[in-house]
Amino acid sequence: MSKDEKLPGIDIFRMDGKVAIVTGGSKGLGLAMAEGMASAGANIAIVNRNEEEGNAAAEKIIDQYGVEAIAISGNVTEENDMNDMAKQVMDKWGRIDVLINSAGINIRGAIDELTSDDFNKVMDVNVNGTWLACKAVTPYMKEAKDGRIINLASTLGLVGLANRTPYTASKGAVVQMTRALGLELAPFNINVNAICPGPFLTEMNIPIAGTPEAKNFIVGATALARWGELKEIQGAALFLASDAATYMVGGMLAVDGGWTAK
C-alpha cells in the first residue's frame, strides 16, 4: 500500500441508497437484520405473510432509521408471490441490491413421531422458499451486474442434532444451494453467501428455551454458554451485504457462540 492509499474504514459498511429485501423480516432474526441494513442507510422491503406485522415492522424502520421501507405480503413457497415481490421492489426503487432469505420454520420431533407432511412443510418453506426468492431477484441482479444474496442456513446445517431431521435436512440443503448458486452467479458480480446462526432466542426457540434439553445441550454446546441476542446477528448480515465482503462467494459465516468450534 502506497502512502497515498488509505484503508477503507467504516464507510465500506455504509449502504446509503441501496435496497435490501428481507423475507421473514417482520420479527426475530429477519427484523434484526433488516434494522441492521437500515442503520447503515439501506431502504428496506419487508416480506412476510402477515400484513399487519409487516406494516408494523416497516413503520418501525422508517421511524427509527429515517430510511424508506415497505411491507410486501407474500408467501415464499409461492413462485408468483416471489416474482411479484421482486417486481414491486423494482417498481418502487428501480434496483435490488440485497436479498436476505430469513423466512423459515422448524418442526421438532423423533422421526417415528413426525409425519411426512411435517417434513415436507419444513422443506417447502426453508428450501423451496429460499430457492424461489433467489430465482425471483436473479434476473434483476444479473442485469445490474451486482448484488448480494444472503441465505439463512444454520449451525444445524453443519452439525447434527437428534429430533431435528426436517430442520437439519433443510438447512443442509440451504448450505449446498448457497455454494452452488455462489459459483453460478459469481461471473455476474453477485455474491451469494450464508449465515449459520446458532441458538438465538427467537420466537421459534422460545417454546424450548426452559427445557432441560435447551439448558443442558443447546446452550451448553456453545462456548459462551448462552443464547444469542438478536442484535448479535446484525454485524454478520451487514458485512455480507456491504462492500466489505466482495471477495466472499459460497461462504458459511457461523454466528453460533462457538458451537461449531467445539
C-alpha positions as YAML, in Angstrom:
chain: A
units: angstrom
residues:
- id: 1
  name: MET
  ca: [0.00, 0.00, 0.00]
- id: 2
  name: SER
  ca: [1.41, 3.35, -1.02]
- id: 3
  name: LYS
  ca: [1.41, 6.33, 1.31]
- id: 4
  name: ASP
  ca: [-1.41, 7.86, -0.77]
- id: 5
  name: GLU
  ca: [-3.69, 4.87, -0.34]
- id: 6
  name: LYS
  ca: [-5.96, 4.59, 2.68]
- id: 7
  name: LEU
  ca: [-7.73, 1.75, 4.36]
- id: 8
  name: PRO
  ca: [-11.45, 1.84, 3.55]
- id: 9
  name: GLY
  ca: [-12.53, 2.34, 7.15]
- id: 10
  name: ILE
  ca: [-16.09, 2.23, 8.37]
- id: 11
  name: ASP
  ca: [-17.51, 3.74, 5.16]
- id: 12
  name: ILE
  ca: [-17.14, 0.37, 3.49]
- id: 13
  name: PHE
  ca: [-20.10, -0.82, 5.55]
- id: 14
  name: ARG
  ca: [-22.40, 2.05, 4.51]
- id: 15
  name: MET
  ca: [-25.37, 1.17, 2.32]
- id: 16
  name: ASP
  ca: [-26.87, 4.57, 1.63]
- id: 17
  name: GLY
  ca: [-29.36, 4.45, -1.24]
- id: 18
  name: LYS
  ca: [-29.19, 0.68, -1.61]
- id: 19
  name: VAL
  ca: [-32.23, -1.59, -1.36]
- id: 20
  name: ALA
  ca: [-32.47, -4.74, 0.73]
- id: 21
  name: ILE
  ca: [-35.28, -7.31, 0.62]
- id: 22
  name: VAL
  ca: [-35.72, -9.36, 3.80]
- id: 23
  name: THR
  ca: [-38.08, -12.33, 3.70]
- id: 24
  name: GLY
  ca: [-39.45, -13.24, 7.10]
- id: 25
  name: GLY
  ca: [-38.43, -9.73, 8.04]
- id: 26
  name: SER
  ca: [-41.24, -8.75, 10.38]
- id: 27
  name: LYS
  ca: [-39.77, -10.37, 13.51]
- id: 28
  name: GLY
  ca: [-36.90, -12.33, 15.00]
- id: 29
  name: LEU
  ca: [-33.61, -12.54, 13.16]
- id: 30
  name: GLY
  ca: [-35.20, -11.19, 9.99]
- id: 31
  name: LEU
  ca: [-36.28, -7.95, 11.63]
- id: 32
  name: ALA
  ca: [-32.94, -7.62, 13.41]
- id: 33
  name: MET
  ca: [-31.09, -7.92, 10.10]
- id: 34
  name: ALA
  ca: [-33.49, -5.51, 8.39]
- id: 35
  name: GLU
  ca: [-32.78, -2.98, 11.14]
- id: 36
  name: GLY
  ca: [-29.06, -3.56, 10.72]
- id: 37
  name: MET
  ca: [-29.32, -2.76, 7.00]
- id: 38
  name: ALA
  ca: [-31.46, 0.31, 7.73]
- id: 39
  name: SER
  ca: [-28.97, 1.59, 10.31]
- id: 40
  name: ALA
  ca: [-26.37, 1.65, 7.53]
- id: 41
  name: GLY
  ca: [-28.68, 3.64, 5.25]
- id: 42
  name: ALA
  ca: [-30.38, 0.96, 3.16]
- id: 43
  name: ASN
  ca: [-34.02, 1.13, 2.13]
- id: 44
  name: ILE
  ca: [-35.91, -1.98, 3.19]
- id: 45
  name: ALA
  ca: [-38.62, -4.23, 1.79]
- id: 46
  name: ILE
  ca: [-40.12, -6.46, 4.48]
- id: 47
  name: VAL
  ca: [-41.69, -9.61, 3.04]
- id: 48
  name: ASN
  ca: [-43.96, -11.88, 5.06]
- id: 49
  name: ARG
  ca: [-47.43, -13.42, 5.09]
- id: 50
  name: ASN
  ca: [-48.88, -11.33, 7.92]
- id: 51
  name: GLU
  ca: [-49.75, -7.92, 6.51]
- id: 52
  name: GLU
  ca: [-50.23, -6.30, 9.91]
- id: 53
  name: GLU
  ca: [-46.86, -7.49, 11.22]
- id: 54
  name: GLY
  ca: [-45.14, -6.45, 8.01]
- id: 55
  name: ASN
  ca: [-46.59, -2.94, 8.13]
- id: 56
  name: ALA
  ca: [-45.60, -2.56, 11.79]
- id: 57
  name: ALA
  ca: [-42.03, -3.61, 11.03]
- id: 58
  name: ALA
  ca: [-41.78, -1.21, 8.08]
- id: 59
  name: GLU
  ca: [-43.15, 1.67, 10.16]
- id: 60
  name: LYS
  ca: [-40.66, 0.92, 12.94]
- id: 61
  name: ILE
  ca: [-37.77, 1.03, 10.49]
- id: 62
  name: ILE
  ca: [-38.96, 4.31, 8.98]
- id: 63
  name: ASP
  ca: [-39.42, 5.92, 12.39]
- id: 64
  name: GLN
  ca: [-36.14, 4.75, 13.91]
- id: 65
  name: TYR
  ca: [-33.74, 4.95, 10.97]
- id: 66
  name: GLY
  ca: [-35.18, 7.55, 8.61]
- id: 67
  name: VAL
  ca: [-34.92, 5.36, 5.52]
- id: 68
  name: GLU
  ca: [-37.68, 4.23, 3.19]
- id: 69
  name: ALA
  ca: [-39.37, 0.92, 3.97]
- id: 70
  name: ILE
  ca: [-42.31, -1.00, 2.58]
- id: 71
  name: ALA
  ca: [-44.13, -4.18, 3.54]
- id: 72
  name: ILE
  ca: [-44.92, -6.77, 0.89]
- id: 73
  name: SER
  ca: [-47.39, -9.52, 1.66]
- id: 74
  name: GLY
  ca: [-46.20, -12.78, 0.16]
- id: 75
  name: ASN
  ca: [-45.62, -16.48, 0.73]
- id: 76
  name: VAL
  ca: [-42.08, -17.63, -0.08]
- id: 77
  name: THR
  ca: [-43.41, -21.01, -1.21]
- id: 78
  name: GLU
  ca: [-45.47, -19.39, -4.00]
- id: 79
  name: GLU
  ca: [-43.49, -18.55, -7.13]
- id: 80
  name: ASN
  ca: [-45.96, -15.89, -8.25]
- id: 81
  name: ASP
  ca: [-45.66, -14.16, -4.88]
- id: 82
  name: MET
  ca: [-41.87, -14.07, -5.11]
- id: 83
  name: ASN
  ca: [-41.94, -12.77, -8.68]
- id: 84
  name: ASP
  ca: [-44.41, -10.09, -7.60]
- id: 85
  name: MET
  ca: [-42.15, -9.24, -4.64]
- id: 86
  name: ALA
  ca: [-39.22, -8.54, -6.94]
- id: 87
  name: LYS
  ca: [-41.40, -6.53, -9.34]
- id: 88
  name: GLN
  ca: [-42.82, -4.38, -6.53]
- id: 89
  name: VAL
  ca: [-39.34, -3.54, -5.30]
- id: 90
  name: MET
  ca: [-38.15, -2.69, -8.81]
- id: 91
  name: ASP
  ca: [-41.22, -0.53, -9.40]
- id: 92
  name: LYS
  ca: [-40.57, 1.29, -6.11]
- id: 93
  name: TRP
  ca: [-36.81, 1.80, -6.24]
- id: 94
  name: GLY
  ca: [-35.57, 0.54, -9.60]
- id: 95
  name: ARG
  ca: [-32.94, -1.70, -8.01]
- id: 96
  name: ILE
  ca: [-32.43, -4.76, -5.82]
- id: 97
  name: ASP
  ca: [-29.05, -4.76, -4.13]
- id: 98
  name: VAL
  ca: [-29.53, -7.32, -1.36]
- id: 99
  name: LEU
  ca: [-31.78, -10.30, -0.72]
- id: 100
  name: ILE
  ca: [-31.80, -11.82, 2.75]
- id: 101
  name: ASN
  ca: [-33.67, -15.12, 2.92]
- id: 102
  name: SER
  ca: [-34.75, -15.28, 6.55]
- id: 103
  name: ALA
  ca: [-38.17, -16.92, 6.27]
- id: 104
  name: GLY
  ca: [-38.09, -20.33, 7.92]
- id: 105
  name: ILE
  ca: [-39.88, -22.81, 10.15]
- id: 106
  name: ASN
  ca: [-38.90, -25.69, 12.43]
- id: 107
  name: ILE
  ca: [-40.94, -28.75, 13.36]
- id: 108
  name: ARG
  ca: [-39.24, -30.85, 16.04]
- id: 109
  name: GLY
  ca: [-39.73, -34.47, 16.98]
- id: 110
  name: ALA
  ca: [-38.50, -38.04, 16.65]
- id: 111
  name: ILE
  ca: [-38.64, -39.37, 13.10]
- id: 112
  name: ASP
  ca: [-41.23, -42.02, 14.01]
- id: 113
  name: GLU
  ca: [-43.45, -39.39, 15.59]
- id: 114
  name: LEU
  ca: [-43.34, -36.88, 12.73]
- id: 115
  name: THR
  ca: [-45.48, -37.10, 9.61]
- id: 116
  name: SER
  ca: [-44.35, -36.79, 6.01]
- id: 117
  name: ASP
  ca: [-46.40, -33.59, 5.92]
- id: 118
  name: ASP
  ca: [-44.27, -32.21, 8.76]
- id: 119
  name: PHE
  ca: [-41.10, -32.96, 6.81]
- id: 120
  name: ASN
  ca: [-42.43, -31.58, 3.54]
- id: 121
  name: LYS
  ca: [-43.71, -28.40, 5.19]
- id: 122
  name: VAL
  ca: [-40.26, -27.57, 6.59]
- id: 123
  name: MET
  ca: [-38.55, -28.35, 3.31]
- id: 124
  name: ASP
  ca: [-41.08, -26.29, 1.37]
- id: 125
  name: VAL
  ca: [-40.51, -23.12, 3.39]
- id: 126
  name: ASN
  ca: [-36.82, -23.43, 4.17]
- id: 127
  name: VAL
  ca: [-35.56, -24.86, 0.88]
- id: 128
  name: ASN
  ca: [-38.12, -24.16, -1.84]
- id: 129
  name: GLY
  ca: [-38.85, -20.73, -0.39]
- id: 130
  name: THR
  ca: [-35.20, -19.78, -0.40]
- id: 131
  name: TRP
  ca: [-34.76, -21.05, -3.96]
- id: 132
  name: LEU
  ca: [-37.83, -19.21, -5.27]
- id: 133
  name: ALA
  ca: [-36.79, -15.90, -3.71]
- id: 134
  name: CYS
  ca: [-33.28, -16.27, -5.18]
- id: 135
  name: LYS
  ca: [-34.78, -17.12, -8.57]
- id: 136
  name: ALA
  ca: [-37.03, -14.05, -8.49]
- id: 137
  name: VAL
  ca: [-34.27, -11.50, -7.88]
- id: 138
  name: THR
  ca: [-31.55, -13.08, -10.02]
- id: 139
  name: PRO
  ca: [-32.59, -11.58, -13.39]
- id: 140
  name: TYR
  ca: [-32.51, -8.05, -11.94]
- id: 141
  name: MET
  ca: [-29.17, -8.57, -10.24]
- id: 142
  name: LYS
  ca: [-27.73, -10.07, -13.44]
- id: 143
  name: GLU
  ca: [-28.87, -7.07, -15.43]
- id: 144
  name: ALA
  ca: [-27.25, -4.74, -12.88]
- id: 145
  name: LYS
  ca: [-24.15, -6.94, -12.75]
- id: 146
  name: ASP
  ca: [-24.16, -6.51, -9.00]
- id: 147
  name: GLY
  ca: [-25.92, -7.98, -5.96]
- id: 148
  name: ARG
  ca: [-25.72, -9.77, -2.65]
- id: 149
  name: ILE
  ca: [-27.77, -12.79, -1.64]
- id: 150
  name: ILE
  ca: [-27.61, -13.88, 1.99]
- id: 151
  name: ASN
  ca: [-29.27, -17.16, 2.88]
- id: 152
  name: LEU
  ca: [-30.08, -18.11, 6.45]
- id: 153
  name: ALA
  ca: [-28.70, -21.59, 6.93]
- id: 154
  name: SER
  ca: [-27.97, -22.74, 10.48]
- id: 155
  name: THR
  ca: [-25.43, -24.33, 12.73]
- id: 156
  name: LEU
  ca: [-27.68, -27.35, 12.21]
- id: 157
  name: GLY
  ca: [-26.82, -27.27, 8.54]
- id: 158
  name: LEU
  ca: [-23.24, -28.03, 9.57]
- id: 159
  name: VAL
  ca: [-23.68, -30.37, 12.55]
- id: 160
  name: GLY
  ca: [-26.41, -32.78, 13.58]
- id: 161
  name: LEU
  ca: [-28.94, -32.78, 16.40]
- id: 162
  name: ALA
  ca: [-31.37, -35.51, 17.40]
- id: 163
  name: ASN
  ca: [-35.09, -34.98, 16.79]
- id: 164
  name: ARG
  ca: [-34.45, -32.36, 14.11]
- id: 165
  name: THR
  ca: [-34.43, -34.35, 10.86]
- id: 166
  name: PRO
  ca: [-36.66, -31.95, 8.89]
- id: 167
  name: TYR
  ca: [-34.81, -28.84, 10.00]
- id: 168
  name: THR
  ca: [-31.27, -30.19, 9.66]
- id: 169
  name: ALA
  ca: [-32.08, -31.62, 6.23]
- id: 170
  name: SER
  ca: [-33.48, -28.29, 5.10]
- id: 171
  name: LYS
  ca: [-30.58, -26.24, 6.38]
- id: 172
  name: GLY
  ca: [-28.03, -28.67, 4.95]
- id: 173
  name: ALA
  ca: [-29.76, -28.13, 1.61]
- id: 174
  name: VAL
  ca: [-29.51, -24.35, 2.04]
- id: 175
  name: VAL
  ca: [-25.77, -24.72, 2.66]
- id: 176
  name: GLN
  ca: [-25.28, -26.59, -0.62]
- id: 177
  name: MET
  ca: [-27.66, -24.32, -2.51]
- id: 178
  name: THR
  ca: [-25.59, -21.36, -1.36]
- id: 179
  name: ARG
  ca: [-22.37, -22.91, -2.57]
- id: 180
  name: ALA
  ca: [-23.78, -23.90, -5.97]
- id: 181
  name: LEU
  ca: [-25.53, -20.58, -6.55]
- id: 182
  name: GLY
  ca: [-22.44, -18.71, -5.44]
- id: 183
  name: LEU
  ca: [-20.46, -20.38, -8.21]
- id: 184
  name: GLU
  ca: [-23.24, -19.82, -10.72]
- id: 185
  name: LEU
  ca: [-23.66, -16.10, -10.08]
- id: 186
  name: ALA
  ca: [-20.08, -15.06, -9.35]
- id: 187
  name: PRO
  ca: [-19.42, -14.22, -13.03]
- id: 188
  name: PHE
  ca: [-22.20, -11.63, -12.78]
- id: 189
  name: ASN
  ca: [-20.63, -9.93, -9.73]
- id: 190
  name: ILE
  ca: [-23.35, -11.35, -7.49]
- id: 191
  name: ASN
  ca: [-22.05, -12.64, -4.17]
- id: 192
  name: VAL
  ca: [-24.05, -15.46, -2.58]
- id: 193
  name: ASN
  ca: [-23.21, -16.44, 0.99]
- id: 194
  name: ALA
  ca: [-24.97, -17.79, 4.05]
- id: 195
  name: ILE
  ca: [-25.13, -17.07, 7.76]
- id: 196
  name: CYS
  ca: [-25.27, -20.09, 10.04]
- id: 197
  name: PRO
  ca: [-26.84, -18.88, 13.29]
- id: 198
  name: GLY
  ca: [-26.51, -20.89, 16.46]
- id: 199
  name: PRO
  ca: [-29.08, -20.83, 19.27]
- id: 200
  name: PHE
  ca: [-30.73, -17.43, 19.17]
- id: 201
  name: LEU
  ca: [-33.71, -16.79, 21.41]
- id: 202
  name: THR
  ca: [-36.20, -16.18, 18.62]
- id: 203
  name: GLU
  ca: [-39.93, -16.84, 18.59]
- id: 204
  name: MET
  ca: [-39.10, -20.22, 17.09]
- id: 205
  name: ASN
  ca: [-36.99, -21.21, 20.10]
- id: 206
  name: ILE
  ca: [-38.95, -19.66, 22.95]
- id: 207
  name: PRO
  ca: [-41.10, -22.84, 23.37]
- id: 208
  name: ILE
  ca: [-38.00, -24.90, 24.22]
- id: 209
  name: ALA
  ca: [-35.93, -22.24, 26.00]
- id: 210
  name: GLY
  ca: [-36.65, -23.52, 29.50]
- id: 211
  name: THR
  ca: [-36.43, -27.24, 28.79]
- id: 212
  name: PRO
  ca: [-33.62, -29.44, 30.13]
- id: 213
  name: GLU
  ca: [-32.51, -30.08, 26.56]
- id: 214
  name: ALA
  ca: [-32.05, -26.37, 25.91]
- id: 215
  name: LYS
  ca: [-30.24, -25.73, 29.19]
- id: 216
  name: ASN
  ca: [-28.02, -28.78, 29.14]
- id: 217
  name: PHE
  ca: [-27.30, -29.28, 25.48]
- id: 218
  name: ILE
  ca: [-28.30, -26.45, 23.17]
- id: 219
  name: VAL
  ca: [-26.92, -23.64, 25.30]
- id: 220
  name: GLY
  ca: [-24.30, -25.95, 26.77]
- id: 221
  name: ALA
  ca: [-22.97, -26.67, 23.29]
- id: 222
  name: THR
  ca: [-21.80, -23.09, 22.86]
- id: 223
  name: ALA
  ca: [-18.51, -21.78, 24.16]
- id: 224
  name: LEU
  ca: [-20.34, -18.73, 25.53]
- id: 225
  name: ALA
  ca: [-22.91, -20.93, 27.31]
- id: 226
  name: ARG
  ca: [-25.87, -18.69, 26.46]
- id: 227
  name: TRP
  ca: [-28.47, -17.88, 23.86]
- id: 228
  name: GLY
  ca: [-27.54, -15.34, 21.22]
- id: 229
  name: GLU
  ca: [-29.18, -11.92, 21.33]
- id: 230
  name: LEU
  ca: [-30.98, -10.80, 18.18]
- id: 231
  name: LYS
  ca: [-28.73, -7.77, 17.74]
- id: 232
  name: GLU
  ca: [-25.73, -10.09, 17.52]
- id: 233
  name: ILE
  ca: [-26.75, -11.24, 14.03]
- id: 234
  name: GLN
  ca: [-26.66, -7.72, 12.60]
- id: 235
  name: GLY
  ca: [-22.93, -7.37, 12.09]
- id: 236
  name: ALA
  ca: [-22.66, -10.57, 10.09]
- id: 237
  name: ALA
  ca: [-25.55, -9.59, 7.82]
- id: 238
  name: LEU
  ca: [-24.23, -6.09, 7.27]
- id: 239
  name: PHE
  ca: [-20.77, -7.44, 6.50]
- id: 240
  name: LEU
  ca: [-22.04, -9.85, 3.84]
- id: 241
  name: ALA
  ca: [-24.36, -7.22, 2.33]
- id: 242
  name: SER
  ca: [-21.71, -4.50, 2.13]
- id: 243
  name: ASP
  ca: [-18.64, -3.86, 0.03]
- id: 244
  name: ALA
  ca: [-16.58, -5.39, 2.84]
- id: 245
  name: ALA
  ca: [-17.43, -8.89, 1.56]
- id: 246
  name: THR
  ca: [-16.78, -8.55, -2.16]
- id: 247
  name: TYR
  ca: [-14.32, -11.48, -2.09]
- id: 248
  name: MET
  ca: [-16.68, -13.90, -0.35]
- id: 249
  name: VAL
  ca: [-18.51, -16.46, -2.51]
- id: 250
  name: GLY
  ca: [-20.38, -19.51, -1.27]
- id: 251
  name: GLY
  ca: [-19.18, -18.95, 2.29]
- id: 252
  name: MET
  ca: [-20.77, -20.06, 5.55]
- id: 253
  name: LEU
  ca: [-20.44, -17.47, 8.29]
- id: 254
  name: ALA
  ca: [-21.13, -19.12, 11.65]
- id: 255
  name: VAL
  ca: [-22.59, -16.86, 14.32]
- id: 256
  name: ASP
  ca: [-23.06, -19.54, 16.90]
- id: 257
  name: GLY
  ca: [-21.35, -18.63, 20.15]
- id: 258
  name: GLY
  ca: [-18.65, -21.21, 19.42]
- id: 259
  name: TRP
  ca: [-20.94, -24.20, 18.79]
- id: 260
  name: THR
  ca: [-19.11, -25.42, 15.69]
- id: 261
  name: ALA
  ca: [-15.70, -24.65, 17.21]
- id: 262
  name: LYS
  ca: [-16.11, -27.28, 19.92]
...
